[in-house]
Amino acid sequence: MTAMGGVQIKKNLRVVTLNIHKGLSQFNRRVVIHELREGLRALDADIVFLQEVQGHHAHHARRHATWPTQPQHALIADTLWGEAASHVYGQNAVYRQGHHGNAVLSRYALSLVANHDVSNHRFERRGLLHVRAAVPGLQQPLDCFCVHFSLHESGRHRQLDALLKHLPRTGAAIVAGDFNDWRVRAGRTLDAQLGFTEAIAQHNGAHARTFPSVLPVLRLDRIYVRGLTIQRAQVHRGAPWRRLSDHLALSAELGLE
């Protein structure tokens, strides 16, 4: 860190992405949101990208004594950074019992740009959550996109086109989330057209296998970066992560200079 006017300026940024499976264990047998927030706290992230975040669910609240009274994104953010936490939730799927979507959490101030509806059909609601983070050490706000793409290739293709449409053409940016892109087509497009690099692939030589968490086979989750230096990147395997969701978490350490 360096000091500027009494404010500590970090020279790096730690980001994490995880599909949290609505705070339930892999086969929906138990509530794991409290264990999950402790796992995320141990990673000491600055910005967290979450998918399948349960904003509200009346049935789970009645069924499970440990179901939180707060929305899941607020519960996690408050645990990570307390009063300094900033969080934005993008509601995508609404149903009789409640709703869920994507969320970005940060130790730095966030501003919502848009939650773009990119649903392929009414049975699979999806959104591109675009926020800007005021990161000390960066001259301009950092554009952050939290994504959860379709299970169907035609839907993913249209959602990638929408992402390309909304992404700024220049400047520091992060696109992270669950791409459901086992054929690894999204990365080739982001790299070729907008100059992004996937953190795990650059650091480890291949995209991370993240699904299913117990025995990961498919390479679904990514952290794409532009305008920042990828210093380290990791897929979080084994305990406790394989018990906390059906996906594994990814993290990346990014240099600001």
ZADO-1210 file (C-alpha; in nm, 4 decimals, padded with zeros to 6 digits):
<atoms>
<atom x="00.0000" y="00.0000" z="00.0000" code="MET" pos="1"/>
<atom x="00.0987" y="00.3637" z="-00.0454" code="THR" pos="2"/>
<atom x="-00.0400" y="00.6648" z="00.1394" code="ALA" pos="3"/>
<atom x="-00.1974" y="00.9608" z="-00.0378" code="MET" pos="4"/>
<atom x="-00.3417" y="01.2432" z="00.1680" code="GLY" pos="5"/>
<atom x="-00.3736" y="01.0092" z="00.4641" code="GLY" pos="6"/>
<atom x="-00.5683" y="00.7498" z="00.2605" code="VAL" pos="7"/>
<atom x="-00.4162" y="00.4074" z="00.2101" code="GLN" pos="8"/>
<atom x="-00.4039" y="00.3215" z="-00.1612" code="ILE" pos="9"/>
<atom x="-00.3702" y="-00.0460" z="-00.2487" code="LYS" pos="10"/>
<atom x="-00.1563" y="-00.1489" z="-00.5428" code="LYS" pos="11"/>
<atom x="-00.3609" y="-00.4576" z="-00.6125" code="ASN" pos="12"/>
<atom x="-00.7202" y="-00.5733" z="-00.6210" code="LEU" pos="13"/>
<atom x="-00.8484" y="-00.9160" z="-00.5161" code="ARG" pos="14"/>
<atom x="-01.1666" y="-01.0335" z="-00.6890" code="VAL" pos="15"/>
<atom x="-01.3756" y="-01.3477" z="-00.6447" code="VAL" pos="16"/>
<atom x="-01.6585" y="-01.5029" z="-00.8440" code="THR" pos="17"/>
<atom x="-01.8968" y="-01.7793" z="-00.7354" code="LEU" pos="18"/>
<atom x="-02.2359" y="-01.9174" z="-00.8313" code="ASN" pos="19"/>
<atom x="-02.3752" y="-01.9629" z="-00.4783" code="ILE" pos="20"/>
<atom x="-02.6660" y="-02.1931" z="-00.5728" code="HIS" pos="21"/>
<atom x="-02.9102" y="-01.9781" z="-00.3726" code="LYS" pos="22"/>
<atom x="-02.7268" y="-02.0488" z="-00.0479" code="GLY" pos="23"/>
<atom x="-02.8136" y="-02.4191" z="-00.0488" code="LEU" pos="24"/>
<atom x="-02.5901" y="-02.7271" z="-00.0608" code="SER" pos="25"/>
<atom x="-02.5387" y="-02.9076" z="-00.3903" code="GLN" pos="26"/>
<atom x="-02.8551" y="-03.1188" z="-00.3676" code="PHE" pos="27"/>
<atom x="-03.0577" y="-02.8533" z="-00.1786" code="ASN" pos="28"/>
<atom x="-03.0439" y="-03.0558" z="00.1412" code="ARG" pos="29"/>
<atom x="-02.9325" y="-02.7832" z="00.3807" code="ARG" pos="30"/>
<atom x="-02.8718" y="-02.4101" z="00.4154" code="VAL" pos="31"/>
<atom x="-02.5028" y="-02.3258" z="00.3701" code="VAL" pos="32"/>
<atom x="-02.5180" y="-01.9497" z="00.3230" code="ILE" pos="33"/>
<atom x="-02.3612" y="-01.8845" z="00.6648" code="HIS" pos="34"/>
<atom x="-02.0692" y="-02.1211" z="00.5962" code="GLU" pos="35"/>
<atom x="-02.0345" y="-01.9718" z="00.2503" code="LEU" pos="36"/>
<atom x="-02.0018" y="-01.6168" z="00.3826" code="ARG" pos="37"/>
<atom x="-01.7265" y="-01.7336" z="00.6210" code="GLU" pos="38"/>
<atom x="-01.5462" y="-01.8990" z="00.3293" code="GLY" pos="39"/>
<atom x="-01.5666" y="-01.5771" z="00.1285" code="LEU" pos="40"/>
<atom x="-01.4442" y="-01.3747" z="00.4258" code="ARG" pos="41"/>
<atom x="-01.1345" y="-01.5955" z="00.4448" code="ALA" pos="42"/>
<atom x="-01.0492" y="-01.5035" z="00.0833" code="LEU" pos="43"/>
<atom x="-01.0202" y="-01.1344" z="00.1814" code="ASP" pos="44"/>
<atom x="-01.1625" y="-01.0076" z="-00.1469" code="ALA" pos="45"/>
<atom x="-01.2138" y="-00.6454" z="-00.2499" code="ASP" pos="46"/>
<atom x="-01.4874" y="-00.7169" z="-00.5057" code="ILE" pos="47"/>
<atom x="-01.7090" y="-01.0261" z="-00.5198" code="VAL" pos="48"/>
<atom x="-01.9235" y="-01.1345" z="-00.8159" code="PHE" pos="49"/>
<atom x="-02.2109" y="-01.3671" z="-00.7191" code="LEU" pos="50"/>
<atom x="-02.4676" y="-01.5538" z="-00.9264" code="GLN" pos="51"/>
<atom x="-02.7885" y="-01.7304" z="-00.8207" code="GLU" pos="52"/>
<atom x="-02.8277" y="-01.4986" z="-00.5242" code="VAL" pos="53"/>
<atom x="-03.1576" y="-01.5403" z="-00.3408" code="GLN" pos="54"/>
<atom x="-03.3042" y="-01.1991" z="-00.2725" code="GLY" pos="55"/>
<atom x="-03.6124" y="-01.3476" z="-00.1057" code="HIS" pos="56"/>
<atom x="-03.7796" y="-01.6877" z="-00.0719" code="HIS" pos="57"/>
<atom x="-04.0826" y="-01.7235" z="00.1544" code="ALA" pos="58"/>
<atom x="-04.0888" y="-02.1053" z="00.1497" code="HIS" pos="59"/>
<atom x="-03.7221" y="-02.1430" z="00.2497" code="HIS" pos="60"/>
<atom x="-03.7708" y="-01.8852" z="00.5244" code="ALA" pos="61"/>
<atom x="-04.0524" y="-02.0954" z="00.6716" code="ARG" pos="62"/>
<atom x="-03.8806" y="-02.4309" z="00.6217" code="ARG" pos="63"/>
<atom x="-03.5280" y="-02.3541" z="00.7462" code="HIS" pos="64"/>
<atom x="-03.4664" y="-02.2109" z="01.0929" code="ALA" pos="65"/>
<atom x="-03.1271" y="-02.0766" z="00.9809" code="THR" pos="66"/>
<atom x="-03.2580" y="-01.8986" z="00.6701" code="TRP" pos="67"/>
<atom x="-03.1337" y="-01.5364" z="00.6934" code="PRO" pos="68"/>
<atom x="-03.3736" y="-01.2470" z="00.7361" code="THR" pos="69"/>
<atom x="-03.1506" y="-01.0311" z="00.5129" code="GLN" pos="70"/>
<atom x="-03.1135" y="-01.0808" z="00.1373" code="PRO" pos="71"/>
<atom x="-02.8146" y="-01.3059" z="00.0801" code="GLN" pos="72"/>
<atom x="-02.5999" y="-01.0408" z="-00.0889" code="HIS" pos="73"/>
<atom x="-02.6488" y="-00.7983" z="00.2010" code="ALA" pos="74"/>
<atom x="-02.5704" y="-01.0676" z="00.4595" code="LEU" pos="75"/>
<atom x="-02.2430" y="-01.1570" z="00.2867" code="ILE" pos="76"/>
<atom x="-02.1357" y="-00.7971" z="00.2224" code="ALA" pos="77"/>
<atom x="-02.1992" y="-00.6922" z="00.5829" code="ASP" pos="78"/>
<atom x="-01.9885" y="-00.9873" z="00.7023" code="THR" pos="79"/>
<atom x="-01.7005" y="-00.9044" z="00.4697" code="LEU" pos="80"/>
<atom x="-01.6708" y="-00.5290" z="00.5222" code="TRP" pos="81"/>
<atom x="-01.9250" y="-00.4149" z="00.7825" code="GLY" pos="82"/>
<atom x="-02.0427" y="-00.0568" z="00.7476" code="GLU" pos="83"/>
<atom x="-01.7980" y="00.0030" z="00.4612" code="ALA" pos="84"/>
<atom x="-01.9703" y="-00.2575" z="00.2422" code="ALA" pos="85"/>
<atom x="-02.1301" y="-00.1619" z="-00.0862" code="SER" pos="86"/>
<atom x="-02.3528" y="-00.4011" z="-00.2780" code="HIS" pos="87"/>
<atom x="-02.5769" y="-00.4028" z="-00.5837" code="VAL" pos="88"/>
<atom x="-02.8329" y="-00.6744" z="-00.6597" code="TYR" pos="89"/>
<atom x="-02.9773" y="-00.7402" z="-01.0040" code="GLY" pos="90"/>
<atom x="-03.3131" y="-00.9177" z="-00.9754" code="GLN" pos="91"/>
<atom x="-03.3618" y="-01.1498" z="-01.2717" code="ASN" pos="92"/>
<atom x="-03.6057" y="-01.4317" z="-01.1905" code="ALA" pos="93"/>
<atom x="-03.9310" y="-01.3524" z="-01.0061" code="VAL" pos="94"/>
<atom x="-04.1736" y="-01.6221" z="-00.8915" code="TYR" pos="95"/>
<atom x="-04.4484" y="-01.6753" z="-00.6367" code="ARG" pos="96"/>
<atom x="-04.2149" y="-01.7541" z="-00.3454" code="GLN" pos="97"/>
<atom x="-03.9543" y="-01.4851" z="-00.4167" code="GLY" pos="98"/>
<atom x="-03.6785" y="-01.3855" z="-00.6559" code="HIS" pos="99"/>
<atom x="-03.3089" y="-01.4357" z="-00.7347" code="HIS" pos="100"/>
<atom x="-03.0396" y="-01.2817" z="-00.9551" code="GLY" pos="101"/>
<atom x="-02.6791" y="-01.1617" z="-00.9661" code="ASN" pos="102"/>
<atom x="-02.4950" y="-00.9370" z="-00.7218" code="ALA" pos="103"/>
<atom x="-02.1687" y="-00.7461" z="-00.6962" code="VAL" pos="104"/>
<atom x="-02.0282" y="-00.6746" z="-00.3489" code="LEU" pos="105"/>
<atom x="-01.7378" y="-00.4421" z="-00.2748" code="SER" pos="106"/>
<atom x="-01.5318" y="-00.2799" z="-00.0027" code="ARG" pos="107"/>
<atom x="-01.5348" y="00.0277" z="-00.2313" code="TYR" pos="108"/>
<atom x="-01.8312" y="00.2380" z="-00.3381" code="ALA" pos="109"/>
<atom x="-02.0409" y="00.0885" z="-00.6183" code="LEU" pos="110"/>
<atom x="-02.2815" y="00.2621" z="-00.8517" code="SER" pos="111"/>
<atom x="-02.5393" y="00.0772" z="-01.0593" code="LEU" pos="112"/>
<atom x="-02.5191" y="00.1361" z="-01.4322" code="VAL" pos="113"/>
<atom x="-02.7838" y="-00.1145" z="-01.5437" code="ALA" pos="114"/>
<atom x="-02.9187" y="-00.4665" z="-01.5029" code="ASN" pos="115"/>
<atom x="-02.9781" y="-00.5648" z="-01.8635" code="HIS" pos="116"/>
<atom x="-03.2445" y="-00.8306" z="-01.9230" code="ASP" pos="117"/>
<atom x="-03.0873" y="-01.0868" z="-02.1574" code="VAL" pos="118"/>
<atom x="-03.3313" y="-01.3714" z="-02.0945" code="SER" pos="119"/>
<atom x="-03.3543" y="-01.6303" z="-02.3694" code="ASN" pos="120"/>
<atom x="-03.7094" y="-01.7320" z="-02.2739" code="HIS" pos="121"/>
<atom x="-03.9479" y="-01.6902" z="-01.9817" code="ARG" pos="122"/>
<atom x="-03.8406" y="-02.0160" z="-01.8146" code="PHE" pos="123"/>
<atom x="-03.4752" y="-01.9063" z="-01.7843" code="GLU" pos="124"/>
<atom x="-03.4412" y="-01.5470" z="-01.6690" code="ARG" pos="125"/>
<atom x="-03.0930" y="-01.3965" z="-01.7063" code="ARG" pos="126"/>
<atom x="-02.9344" y="-01.0534" z="-01.6604" code="GLY" pos="127"/>
<atom x="-02.6076" y="-00.8681" z="-01.7161" code="LEU" pos="128"/>
<atom x="-02.5413" y="-00.6665" z="-01.4007" code="LEU" pos="129"/>
<atom x="-02.3203" y="-00.3661" z="-01.4811" code="HIS" pos="130"/>
<atom x="-02.1787" y="-00.1596" z="-01.1940" code="VAL" pos="131"/>
<atom x="-01.8878" y="00.0804" z="-01.1514" code="ARG" pos="132"/>
<atom x="-01.6480" y="00.0591" z="-00.8570" code="ALA" pos="133"/>
<atom x="-01.4569" y="00.3584" z="-00.7229" code="ALA" pos="134"/>
<atom x="-01.1253" y="00.1808" z="-00.6608" code="VAL" pos="135"/>
<atom x="-00.8514" y="00.3915" z="-00.4969" code="PRO" pos="136"/>
<atom x="-00.5491" y="00.3912" z="-00.7247" code="GLY" pos="137"/>
<atom x="-00.7492" y="00.3887" z="-01.0488" code="LEU" pos="138"/>
<atom x="-00.8055" y="00.7186" z="-01.2254" code="GLN" pos="139"/>
<atom x="-01.1437" y="00.6107" z="-01.3632" code="GLN" pos="140"/>
<atom x="-01.4214" y="00.3962" z="-01.2131" code="PRO" pos="141"/>
<atom x="-01.3758" y="00.0246" z="-01.2783" code="LEU" pos="142"/>
<atom x="-01.6471" y="-00.1257" z="-01.4992" code="ASP" pos="143"/>
<atom x="-01.7673" y="-00.4581" z="-01.3543" code="CYS" pos="144"/>
<atom x="-02.0074" y="-00.6996" z="-01.5236" code="PHE" pos="145"/>
<atom x="-02.1532" y="-00.9949" z="-01.3332" code="CYS" pos="146"/>
<atom x="-02.2943" y="-01.2530" z="-01.5753" code="VAL" pos="147"/>
<atom x="-02.4831" y="-01.5813" z="-01.5683" code="HIS" pos="148"/>
<atom x="-02.5329" y="-01.7135" z="-01.9196" code="PHE" pos="149"/>
<atom x="-02.7912" y="-01.9551" z="-02.0555" code="SER" pos="150"/>
<atom x="-02.7740" y="-02.3335" z="-02.0445" code="LEU" pos="151"/>
<atom x="-02.8538" y="-02.3294" z="-02.4182" code="HIS" pos="152"/>
<atom x="-02.5941" y="-02.2397" z="-02.6796" code="GLU" pos="153"/>
<atom x="-02.8291" y="-02.0197" z="-02.8817" code="SER" pos="154"/>
<atom x="-02.9088" y="-01.8205" z="-02.5686" code="GLY" pos="155"/>
<atom x="-02.5419" y="-01.7875" z="-02.4764" code="ARG" pos="156"/>
<atom x="-02.4642" y="-01.6593" z="-02.8240" code="HIS" pos="157"/>
<atom x="-02.7270" y="-01.3831" z="-02.7945" code="ARG" pos="158"/>
<atom x="-02.6151" y="-01.2990" z="-02.4406" code="GLN" pos="159"/>
<atom x="-02.2537" y="-01.2682" z="-02.5512" code="LEU" pos="160"/>
<atom x="-02.3645" y="-01.0317" z="-02.8285" code="ASP" pos="161"/>
<atom x="-02.5501" y="-00.8260" z="-02.5658" code="ALA" pos="162"/>
<atom x="-02.2411" y="-00.8185" z="-02.3441" code="LEU" pos="163"/>
<atom x="-02.0276" y="-00.6959" z="-02.6331" code="LEU" pos="164"/>
<atom x="-02.2844" y="-00.4252" z="-02.7019" code="LYS" pos="165"/>
<atom x="-02.2801" y="-00.2928" z="-02.3454" code="HIS" pos="166"/>
<atom x="-01.9091" y="-00.3277" z="-02.2648" code="LEU" pos="167"/>
<atom x="-01.7091" y="-00.0038" z="-02.2895" code="PRO" pos="168"/>
<atom x="-01.4598" y="-00.0302" z="-02.5743" code="ARG" pos="169"/>
<atom x="-01.1673" y="00.0916" z="-02.3624" code="THR" pos="170"/>
<atom x="-01.0668" y="00.1269" z="-01.9988" code="GLY" pos="171"/>
<atom x="-01.0175" y="-00.1068" z="-01.7041" code="ALA" pos="172"/>
<atom x="-01.2945" y="-00.3642" z="-01.6741" code="ALA" pos="173"/>
<atom x="-01.3774" y="-00.7047" z="-01.5244" code="ILE" pos="174"/>
<atom x="-01.6351" y="-00.9516" z="-01.6550" code="VAL" pos="175"/>
<atom x="-01.6904" y="-01.2426" z="-01.4166" code="ALA" pos="176"/>
<atom x="-01.9426" y="-01.5118" z="-01.3478" code="GLY" pos="177"/>
<atom x="-02.0953" y="-01.8382" z="-01.4637" code="ASP" pos="178"/>
<atom x="-02.0697" y="-01.8485" z="-01.8435" code="PHE" pos="179"/>
<atom x="-02.2038" y="-02.2059" z="-01.8866" code="ASN" pos="180"/>
<atom x="-01.9555" y="-02.2017" z="-02.1730" code="ASP" pos="181"/>
<atom x="-01.7980" y="-02.5472" z="-02.1693" code="TRP" pos="182"/>
<atom x="-01.6866" y="-02.5017" z="-02.5323" code="ARG" pos="183"/>
<atom x="-01.4867" y="-02.1892" z="-02.4299" code="VAL" pos="184"/>
<atom x="-01.6229" y="-01.9694" z="-02.7072" code="ARG" pos="185"/>
<atom x="-01.6898" y="-01.6552" z="-02.5040" code="ALA" pos="186"/>
<atom x="-01.3245" y="-01.6017" z="-02.4195" code="GLY" pos="187"/>
<atom x="-01.2108" y="-01.6089" z="-02.7793" code="ARG" pos="188"/>
<atom x="-01.4634" y="-01.3389" z="-02.8630" code="THR" pos="189"/>
<atom x="-01.3819" y="-01.1163" z="-02.5634" code="LEU" pos="190"/>
<atom x="-01.0102" y="-01.1464" z="-02.6279" code="ASP" pos="191"/>
<atom x="-01.0258" y="-01.0883" z="-03.0023" code="ALA" pos="192"/>
<atom x="-01.2723" y="-00.7986" z="-03.0015" code="GLN" pos="193"/>
<atom x="-01.2162" y="-00.6159" z="-02.6734" code="LEU" pos="194"/>
<atom x="-00.8746" y="-00.7148" z="-02.5427" code="GLY" pos="195"/>
<atom x="-00.9758" y="-00.9181" z="-02.2369" code="PHE" pos="196"/>
<atom x="-00.7695" y="-01.1953" z="-02.0764" code="THR" pos="197"/>
<atom x="-00.9073" y="-01.4740" z="-01.8607" code="GLU" pos="198"/>
<atom x="-00.7200" y="-01.4759" z="-01.5280" code="ALA" pos="199"/>
<atom x="-00.7100" y="-01.8503" z="-01.4561" code="ILE" pos="200"/>
<atom x="-00.6200" y="-01.9442" z="-01.8128" code="ALA" pos="201"/>
<atom x="-00.3311" y="-01.6970" z="-01.8223" code="GLN" pos="202"/>
<atom x="-00.1975" y="-01.7958" z="-01.4822" code="HIS" pos="203"/>
<atom x="-00.2478" y="-02.1744" z="-01.5000" code="ASN" pos="204"/>
<atom x="-00.2487" y="-02.2421" z="-01.8742" code="GLY" pos="205"/>
<atom x="-00.6140" y="-02.3539" z="-01.8968" code="ALA" pos="206"/>
<atom x="-00.9592" y="-02.2507" z="-01.7814" code="HIS" pos="207"/>
<atom x="-01.0542" y="-02.3913" z="-01.4423" code="ALA" pos="208"/>
<atom x="-01.2845" y="-02.6906" z="-01.4031" code="ARG" pos="209"/>
<atom x="-01.5486" y="-02.5630" z="-01.1631" code="THR" pos="210"/>
<atom x="-01.8618" y="-02.7797" z="-01.2014" code="PHE" pos="211"/>
<atom x="-01.9812" y="-02.9904" z="-01.0310" code="PRO" pos="212"/>
<atom x="-01.7896" y="-02.8878" z="-00.7222" code="SER" pos="213"/>
<atom x="-01.7553" y="-03.2398" z="-00.5781" code="VAL" pos="214"/>
<atom x="-01.5836" y="-03.3704" z="-00.8918" code="LEU" pos="215"/>
<atom x="-01.5319" y="-03.0743" z="-01.1271" code="PRO" pos="216"/>
<atom x="-01.5374" y="-03.1561" z="-01.4972" code="VAL" pos="217"/>
<atom x="-01.6818" y="-02.8546" z="-01.6815" code="LEU" pos="218"/>
<atom x="-01.5039" y="-02.5196" z="-01.7250" code="ARG" pos="219"/>
<atom x="-01.7957" y="-02.2851" z="-01.6622" code="LEU" pos="220"/>
<atom x="-01.6775" y="-01.9990" z="-01.4399" code="ASP" pos="221"/>
<atom x="-01.4382" y="-01.7230" z="-01.5485" code="ARG" pos="222"/>
<atom x="-01.2777" y="-01.3914" z="-01.4550" code="ILE" pos="223"/>
<atom x="-01.2010" y="-01.1816" z="-01.7651" code="TYR" pos="224"/>
<atom x="-00.9808" y="-00.8763" z="-01.7135" code="VAL" pos="225"/>
<atom x="-00.8778" y="-00.5743" z="-01.9182" code="ARG" pos="226"/>
<atom x="-00.6530" y="-00.2851" z="-01.8160" code="GLY" pos="227"/>
<atom x="-00.5252" y="-00.4603" z="-01.5006" code="LEU" pos="228"/>
<atom x="-00.2270" y="-00.6909" z="-01.4474" code="THR" pos="229"/>
<atom x="-00.3054" y="-01.0514" z="-01.3557" code="ILE" pos="230"/>
<atom x="-00.0640" y="-01.1397" z="-01.0746" code="GLN" pos="231"/>
<atom x="-00.2201" y="-01.4603" z="-00.9387" code="ARG" pos="232"/>
<atom x="-00.5335" y="-01.6639" z="-00.9959" code="ALA" pos="233"/>
<atom x="-00.6772" y="-01.9695" z="-00.8251" code="GLN" pos="234"/>
<atom x="-00.9669" y="-02.2136" z="-00.8276" code="VAL" pos="235"/>
<atom x="-01.0675" y="-02.3025" z="-00.4714" code="HIS" pos="236"/>
<atom x="-01.0976" y="-02.6805" z="-00.4564" code="ARG" pos="237"/>
<atom x="-01.1522" y="-02.9188" z="-00.1687" code="GLY" pos="238"/>
<atom x="-01.2917" y="-02.8331" z="00.1728" code="ALA" pos="239"/>
<atom x="-01.4891" y="-02.6284" z="00.2441" code="PRO" pos="240"/>
<atom x="-01.5686" y="-02.5171" z="-00.1115" code="TRP" pos="241"/>
<atom x="-01.6997" y="-02.8449" z="-00.2506" code="ARG" pos="242"/>
<atom x="-01.9723" y="-02.8394" z="00.0170" code="ARG" pos="243"/>
<atom x="-02.0797" y="-02.4764" z="-00.0250" code="LEU" pos="244"/>
<atom x="-02.2263" y="-02.4774" z="-00.3752" code="SER" pos="245"/>
<atom x="-02.2454" y="-02.6854" z="-00.6910" code="ASP" pos="246"/>
<atom x="-01.9756" y="-02.4564" z="-00.8386" code="HIS" pos="247"/>
<atom x="-01.6245" y="-02.3798" z="-00.7137" code="LEU" pos="248"/>
<atom x="-01.5063" y="-02.0273" z="-00.6388" code="ALA" pos="249"/>
<atom x="-01.2386" y="-01.8495" z="-00.8440" code="LEU" pos="250"/>
<atom x="-01.0172" y="-01.5661" z="-00.7262" code="SER" pos="251"/>
<atom x="-00.7638" y="-01.3382" z="-00.8928" code="ALA" pos="252"/>
<atom x="-00.5104" y="-01.0881" z="-00.7658" code="GLU" pos="253"/>
<atom x="-00.4935" y="-00.7923" z="-01.0045" code="LEU" pos="254"/>
<atom x="-00.2285" y="-00.5219" z="-01.0176" code="GLY" pos="255"/>
<atom x="-00.3473" y="-00.1622" z="-01.0505" code="LEU" pos="256"/>
<atom x="-00.0173" y="-00.0307" z="-01.1877" code="GLU" pos="257"/>
</atoms>
